[in-house]
Amino acid sequence: MSASPEEVSAAYRRKARVLHPDVPNTGNTDAFVAVKQAYDVVGNAHARADYDRLARRQAVEAIEPGELPPPRSYNIQDGPTRAPRAADVPKAVWVVLGTVLVVGIYEVVQHLTMLPPLPPRVEIRPNAPVVAPATAEAQRLATYGPKPVRMPGVPNYYVVPGAGTTVIWRRDEARNAYVSSGQLPPFSAIQALRLFRQNGLVEFKTGDTATAFVEASRLAPGDLGTARRAYCAYNAGPAPGNGEILRQTGTGRGHLELDNRTTQPAVVKLRDAAGTVVLSTYLAPGSHVDLDGIPEGRYRPDFAIGELWSRACNGFAAGMRAQRLGGLFSLDALTPLSIPPDLPGEPAPADIPDLAFERDEKG
């Protein structure tokens, strides 16, 4: 297995969040135990090495003797031997080889002189069209899939991820049947109206008066906030390292020191006067970070603490508290910046909504 320990740990957490017996609809005790047993092996370096050695030994022992080619034998005669020399080749053979070589050269020369001249080429066109670089939205789509949607009404259920797509069904009265009319991305929020037990479909709002149906097994109860937290946790990605730069626009000669005095991970964002994030970095609990190469300027610091940083949501998936310092500060005035801040003569930081912290652009 070539996966890194961080990738193995992240894959286990994603599976565990879906298969845990306490999770409605997707919880599966047998599958959860199987995933936990597998993680106990591949998540431990020594156990994983023993497992790989055992697998290689079993693969070698599984080869039947008849499947291997017999060893090659050599007939070694007594006495000294010598390599063949050109003088040992009969003269008739040399005559034949010389004739073939002369005829071959003659044919090649004749073929080249009979070829028509190449027409002049004005330009050389590429074999394929030029493809523009992928946009940030295209990269996000390839990594996390389509964004969840919010259907009309007051959400009380959301779509859980699973095998295959979550199909939207509509009732065709003329055919007396349900026909597919689209699909819902995972973690989309809907207002469920009623359950039809005979076919396992849930009716939900798609407009002021219009409705459609979705399989009840693909839904979990929860409002819009619950659906978003589930999406962020599912798409958390690998945990950042201490001092990892999550976003940076531009470079310079600025320097900043950061101290996380809390027992939780923290993320610090420096916003310019327009509200755009110039720098965003991750701090492990109780850690110190030195940052160089920051563009010079005056910045408004935002910071947040929480658990399980989500790369898809640009925020913590659980227990996030975000705050902002008032005013703009130079890097010299901010160094060192402690979390929570204690800048002399400055008012205490103010709480801000999670979405305000997660946005990297002014909004």
N, C-alpha and C positions, 0 to 999 in steps of 0.2 A: 504494500500500500504506500503511495507516494504523498498522501495528504499530510499537511503539517499538523502538530498538536492543536494549534488554534483553530484550523479548519474542522478537525474532528470534534473539538469541544462545541463549536458553533453549530455543526450539524446535529449533534446530540441534543442541544438545547431546543433547536427548532422542532425535532421529532417529539421530545418530551413534552413541550407545550401543547402539542396536538393530541398525543396518545395517553397523557396522564389520566388515570381513572376518574379524577375529579372534574375533568373537562366535559361539559355536556356535548352529546352527539358524536364527537370524535374520540372520546376516551375509550381505550381498549386495554384491559389489564394484561392480557397475554402478550400483545404487541409491545406494550410498555416494558414488561419484564424482559422480553427478548432484546429490545433496544438497550436496556440498562446492562444486561449481561454482555452484549457486544461492546458497549462503551467501556466496561470494566477491563476488557482485554486491550482494545486498541487505544484507550485513553491513558494506559499506563505504559511507560516506555519499556520497562523490563518484561512485563507480560506480553507486550506486542512483539518484542524481539524473540521471546520463546516461541510465540505462535508462528512467526515467520520461519524460524529454524525448523520447527516440526512440520510445517507445510512443505518446505523444500525437501526434507528427508522423506516424507511420504510420497512426494512426486517422483523421487528417484527410485524408491523401493517398488513403486507401482509399475515399473517398466519390466515386461517379461523378457527372459533371456533370449528368446527367439526374435525379439524386435530389434536387437542390436546386430549390426553386420559383423561377420567373423573377422578376427584379426588378420591383417594382411601378412603373408609369409614371404620371405625373401630367400632365394637360393644363393648362398655365398660360397663360391668355389675357393679352393685353396690356391695359393699362389698369387703373385702380383698381377694386377690388371692395368691397362692403359686406355685412355680415351681414344676414339677413332680419329684419324687424321685425314686431311683432304687428299693425300696421296693414295689412300685406300679406295677412293671412289673411282669406278671404271671411267675411261675416257669417253665412252659412248654416252654415259649419263651427262657428262659436262656438255657434250655437243647438243643434246636434246634441250637441256636447260638454257643454253645460250640462244638457241633458235626461238624458244618460247619467249624469252625476254625481248629479243629484237622485234618479233611480230607484235608483242604487246605495246611496245613504245610506238611503233608505226601506227597502230589503230588509235591510240590516244591522240597522237598529233593530228591524224585525219579527222577525228571527231571534233576536236577543238576548232579547227579551221573551217568546218562546215556550219558551226553554230551561227545564227543570225545575230547581229549586234543588238545590244539592249537599248530600248528607247530611253531618251533622257527623262529623268524624273524631277519634277518641279518640287515636290514635297513628299514627305513620308508621313502618313496618317497613323495614329495609334490604333491598335487592335481593339481597344475597348474605350468606351466613353469615360471622361473624367468624372469621378465620383466625389462629391463634396464631403468634407468631414462630417461625421455624425454629430448631431446636435446633442445638447445636454439632455433634452427630453427623450431623444431616441436611445441614448445610453441608459437612462433610467428605466425605460420600457424594456430594454433587453435584459436588464439586471433584475428588476422587481416585477415585471409584468404590467398589465394595464392598471391604471389607477382605479381605486374603488369609486363608485358613484353613489349619490344620495337620491333615492327615488322620492316622489312627492309624498307629503303627509308627515306625520310625526314618527320617526323611526322607533321601532320596538324590537326589531330583529335584524341580524346581519348575516351575510353569506360566509360560511366557513370554507377554508380551502379543502380540497379533496381531489380524488382521481377524476379526470375528465372535467368537462365544463358544466357550469350551472345553467341549465336551459330555462328560458322564459317560455311558458306555454300559454296559448290563447285558445279560448273555446270557439270552435267552428260549429255553429248551430246547424248550418246546412248539411254538413257531413256528420254531425253528431259525434264529434271527435275533438281531441286536443291536438293542436299543431304547434310546432316550435316557431318562435318569432324573434329569437335573439338569445343573448346570454348575459349573465351578470358576473362581473369580476369578483374575485374573493374579497370579503370584508365590505361589500356594498351594503348600505343601510336601507331598509324598507319598512313600511308600515303594514304589518300583517293584519288582515281583517278576520279571516276565519279559516278553519282547517276542515278539509273534506277527508274523513277517515277512510271512506271506501276506496280512494285512489291515492291517498297520501300526499295530496297537493294542498298548498296554502295559497289563498287568494290575497293579493296585495295591491296597493294603489299604484297606478302609473299616470294618473292625471286627476283632474277634479272629479270626474265621474267614471273614468276608464279604470279597468282592473286587468290583472293577468295572474298567472299561477306559477309557482315554483315548488320543487320537491321539498317536503318538510324536513327530510334528512339532511338537507344542505344548509339549514338555518340554525342559529343559536340566538337566544334572547339577549338583548342589549341595545342601548341607545347609541346615538352617534359617537359619543365619547368612548364608549366601550368598544365600538367597532374600530375606531382609530387606534386605540391603545393595542388592540389585538393585531392590527396590521403592522404597527411599528415594532412590536415584539417579534412577530413572525419574520420580518425582514430586517432584523437588527444587524446582521452581517457580523464579521469578525470584530472582536473587541479592540478598540484603539490601544496603542501603546502610550506610555507616559511621554508627554511632550510631542505627540504626533500632531502635525499640522493638518487640520481638517479642511481648511480653505485659506488661500492667500492670494491677494490680487496685488501684484507689483512687488518690487524689492527696493531696498534702500540700505542705509547704514545705521538704522535705528536698533536699539537694544532694549529688552524688557525682561525683568525677572518676575517670576510668579511663584507663589507658595500656596498650596492647598492645605489649610489647617483643619479641614473637616475629615470625617471618617467615611465620606462617600466620594465617588468620582465627581469631577467638576469639568465644565467646559467654559472657557473664557472667549468672548468675541469682542473685537475692537471695531466700532462703527465710526465712519467719518461723518462730517456734518450733514451729508445727504441721507444718512441712515444705511449706507451700504457697508457690509462686513468686509473689512480689509484683511483681517486675520482672525482665525478661529483655531484654538488648540485644546487638547485634552490633557487633563491632569489626574493622575492616580491619587487615591486617598493619601494624605499626609506627605505629598511629594513636593519637590522643588524643580523648577524648569527655567533654563536660560535660553532666550530666543534672540537671534541676531538676524540681520537682513530685512528688517521691517521698514517700510517706507516712512520717512519722517513726516510728521503731521500732528494734528490734535484729534483725539479720539474720545468717543463715549463708550465706556466699558459696559458690556452685558456679561452676566455669568449665570450659570445654572448648576444645581447639584441634583442627583437622582441615581437611579439604577438602570442598567442595561441601555447603553447608548445605542440609538438606532440610526444607522447610516441612511436608511430610506427616508426617515422623518426629520433628520437633522435635530433630534432632541432625545431626551431620555424617555424610555417606554414606560417607566414606572416611577412614581414618587417624585416627579420633577418639580422643583421650585426655582423659578427664574426671577432675577432682579437686575436692576439697572442703576448705575450711578448718574446723578444729574450733572449736566455741564460737560464741556470738552476739556481734555487734559493732554498735555504733552507727554511723550514717553518718559522723559526725565522725571516729571511729577508723579508718574504712576509707578516707577521703579523704586523699591519692589512693591508689587501689588499682591496683597494677601486675600485669600478667600476664606471667610467673609472679609470685605475691605474694612480698613480702619484708618483712612486718610485723615490726618489732623485738620480740623477746621471745616471738614466737609460733612454735609448731612448724610444720614444713614441711607443706604440704597433702598429703592422702592420696588415693590413686587410688580411684575409685568405678566400678561397672559402668556401661556405656553406658545401659542401660535406667533406672538410678536417676537419671541426669542428665536423660534425656529426659522423665521424668514431671514434670508441673507441679503435681500434687497429691501429698499424702502417700500412699505405697503401699509 
